């Protein structure tokens, strides 16, 4: 009979292989505690112990709520995103530059993957879009939007490209949360519909067209929010007397 510690190792190895193979990407929900317990014929406590090891290693994280469970963690993305935010706040890079790189990566993946997209991917895009529509929480809405676009970014099959896109999406998402309280209007869920429809129809050119249009509008909205925030700061400085009016 296989010992409990060995069962834990099997579960840990199994989940790591799911992630390494690309079957599950950052933010994806992994098989549930009950599913893993049944698969490996162990008590749920054994699965929880395996999950604790994976969480300590930074491979997975627990998420609460309706879509709760274990999900694939960022694996250090926060460090990179923090650095990008420092560069943005220092004026060394701009949101426009980030958007230009993001646009190239995502549209390239869309072009490479739309013709052979799976029904499962289309269903996931629809589910994420519906979840965004029903989301009232600022952070959840930003996360769902990043997952929606990351899903498109993974369609091309280039895993490194997909990972870079995920980091950029999280960076832009964090910036949008700083710039405005109304992230729903920043992401404009309605603009996702023609993208999904074109991908479902395997219409490469239309999918890339609507995606490019959507991303361009999104960055314009962000830049407008950025200017509004700067204007408010300047007005506040005038009011405090920090800036001398000539």
C-alpha positions in Angstrom: 0.0 0.0 0.0 1.3 3.5 -0.9 2.1 5.6 2.1 0.4 9.0 2.8 3.7 11.0 2.3 4.2 9.2 -1.1 0.6 10.1 -2.1 1.3 13.7 -1.2 4.3 13.7 -3.5 2.3 12.1 -6.3 -0.3 14.8 -6.0 2.3 17.6 -5.9 4.1 16.1 -9.0 0.8 15.7 -10.8 -0.2 19.4 -10.3 3.3 20.6 -11.2 3.1 18.6 -14.5 -0.4 20.1 -15.3 1.1 23.6 -14.9 4.4 22.9 -16.7 2.6 21.3 -19.7 0.6 24.5 -20.2 -2.7 22.7 -19.6 -3.3 25.2 -16.7 -2.0 28.8 -16.9 -1.8 31.6 -14.4 -5.1 32.2 -12.8 -6.7 28.9 -14.0 -8.6 27.0 -11.4 -7.1 23.6 -10.8 -9.0 20.3 -10.0 -10.9 20.6 -6.8 -9.9 19.0 -3.5 -12.7 16.5 -3.9 -11.6 15.6 -7.5 -8.0 15.1 -6.4 -9.0 13.0 -3.4 -11.1 10.7 -5.6 -8.4 10.5 -8.3 -5.7 9.5 -5.9 -8.0 7.5 -3.6 -7.0 9.5 -0.5 -8.6 11.6 2.2 -9.1 15.2 1.6 -6.6 16.0 4.3 -3.9 14.4 2.2 -4.8 16.8 -0.7 -4.8 19.7 1.7 -1.3 18.8 2.9 -0.1 18.6 -0.7 -1.7 21.9 -1.5 0.1 23.5 1.5 3.4 22.5 0.1 2.5 23.9 -3.4 1.3 27.1 -1.8 4.5 27.5 0.2 6.5 27.0 -3.0 4.4 29.7 -4.8 3.0 27.3 -7.4 -0.7 27.8 -6.4 -2.8 30.1 -4.3 -6.3 29.7 -2.7 -9.1 31.8 -4.0 -12.4 32.3 -2.2 -15.9 33.1 -3.4 -18.1 31.6 -6.2 -15.1 30.7 -8.4 -13.0 29.7 -5.4 -10.5 26.9 -5.1 -6.9 26.4 -6.0 -5.5 28.4 -8.9 -2.2 28.7 -10.6 -0.1 31.4 -8.9 1.8 34.2 -10.5 5.2 32.6 -9.6 7.0 35.9 -8.9 5.2 38.1 -11.4 4.5 40.6 -8.7 8.2 41.5 -8.5 8.3 42.3 -12.2 5.1 44.2 -12.1 6.2 46.2 -9.1 9.3 47.2 -11.0 7.2 48.2 -14.0 5.0 50.3 -11.8 8.2 52.0 -10.4 9.3 52.8 -13.9 5.8 54.1 -14.8 5.6 56.4 -11.8 9.1 57.7 -12.4 8.2 58.6 -16.0 10.7 56.1 -17.5 8.0 54.2 -19.4 4.4 55.0 -20.4 1.1 53.2 -20.6 1.2 53.7 -24.3 4.5 51.8 -24.6 3.1 49.0 -22.5 0.0 48.9 -24.6 2.0 48.8 -27.9 3.9 45.8 -26.7 0.8 44.1 -25.4 -1.0 44.8 -28.7 1.7 43.1 -30.7 1.9 40.1 -28.5 -1.9 39.5 -28.2 -2.8 40.2 -31.8 0.1 37.9 -32.9 -1.3 35.1 -30.7 -4.9 35.8 -32.0 -3.7 35.6 -35.6 -1.8 32.4 -34.9 -4.5 30.6 -33.0 -7.9 31.7 -34.2 -8.1 29.4 -37.3 -7.6 26.3 -35.1 -9.2 27.5 -31.8 -11.0 24.9 -29.8 -14.6 25.1 -28.7 -13.4 24.8 -25.1 -11.4 28.1 -25.5 -14.4 29.9 -27.0 -16.6 28.7 -24.1 -14.0 30.0 -21.7 -13.9 33.4 -23.3 -17.7 33.6 -23.2 -17.7 32.5 -19.5 -15.1 35.1 -18.5 -17.0 37.8 -20.4 -20.2 36.9 -18.7 -18.4 36.9 -15.3 -17.0 40.4 -16.0 -20.5 41.6 -16.9 -21.8 40.4 -13.5 -18.8 41.5 -11.5 -19.3 44.5 -9.2 -15.9 44.2 -7.5 -13.1 46.4 -8.9 -10.2 44.0 -8.4 -12.2 41.0 -9.5 -13.3 42.8 -12.7 -9.6 43.7 -13.4 -8.6 40.0 -12.8 -11.3 38.6 -15.1 -10.4 41.0 -17.8 -6.7 40.0 -17.6 -7.8 36.3 -17.7 -9.9 37.0 -20.8 -7.1 38.5 -22.7 -4.5 36.0 -21.4 -6.8 33.3 -22.8 -6.4 34.9 -26.3 -2.7 35.3 -25.6 -2.3 31.6 -25.1 -4.1 30.6 -28.3 -1.0 31.0 -30.4 0.9 28.2 -28.6 3.9 30.3 -27.7 4.1 29.9 -23.9 6.8 32.5 -23.4 4.8 35.0 -25.4 1.7 34.1 -23.3 3.6 34.6 -20.0 4.9 38.0 -21.1 1.4 39.0 -22.1 0.0 38.0 -18.7 2.6 40.2 -16.9 1.8 43.1 -19.1 -2.0 42.6 -18.5 -1.5 42.5 -14.8 0.7 45.7 -14.9 -1.9 47.6 -17.0 -4.6 46.3 -14.7 -2.9 47.6 -11.6 -2.3 50.9 -13.3 -6.0 51.2 -14.2 -7.0 50.5 -10.6 -4.8 53.4 -9.5 -6.1 55.8 -12.2 -9.8 55.2 -11.8 -12.5 53.7 -9.6 -14.6 52.8 -12.7 -12.5 49.9 -14.2 -15.7 48.5 -15.8 -15.7 51.4 -18.2 -12.0 51.0 -18.8 -12.4 47.5 -20.0 -15.8 47.9 -21.8 -17.1 44.3 -21.9 -19.4 45.0 -24.9 -16.3 45.3 -27.0 -15.4 41.7 -26.2 -18.5 40.4 -28.0 -17.3 40.9 -31.7 -13.9 39.5 -30.7 -15.5 36.3 -29.4 -17.8 36.0 -32.3 -15.0 36.4 -34.8 -12.8 33.8 -32.9 -15.7 31.4 -32.8 -16.2 31.8 -36.5 -12.5 31.2 -37.0 -12.4 34.5 -38.9 -8.7 35.5 -38.3 -8.8 39.0 -39.9 -12.0 40.1 -38.1 -10.8 38.8 -34.8 -7.5 40.7 -35.1 -9.3 43.8 -36.3 -11.8 43.9 -33.4 -9.0 43.0 -30.9 -6.8 45.8 -32.2 -9.7 48.3 -32.1 -10.6 47.2 -28.5 -7.1 47.5 -27.1 -6.6 50.9 -28.8 -9.8 52.2 -27.3 -8.8 50.8 -23.9 -5.4 52.6 -23.8 -7.1 55.8 -25.0 -9.4 55.6 -22.0 -6.5 54.9 -19.7 -4.5 57.9 -21.0 -7.5 60.1 -20.6 -7.9 58.9 -17.0 -4.2 59.5 -16.5 -4.5 63.1 -17.7 -7.6 63.7 -15.5 -5.7 62.5 -12.5 -2.7 64.8 -13.3 -5.1 67.7 -13.7 -6.7 67.0 -10.3 -3.3 66.9 -8.7 -2.2 70.2 -10.2 -5.5 71.9 -9.1 -5.0 70.5 -5.6 -1.5 71.9 -5.5 -2.8 75.3 -6.6 -5.4 75.2 -3.8 -2.8 74.3 -1.2 -0.4 77.0 -2.5 2.3 74.5 -3.5 2.4 76.0 -7.0 2.7 79.8 -7.4 0.3 81.2 -10.0 1.9 83.7 -12.3 
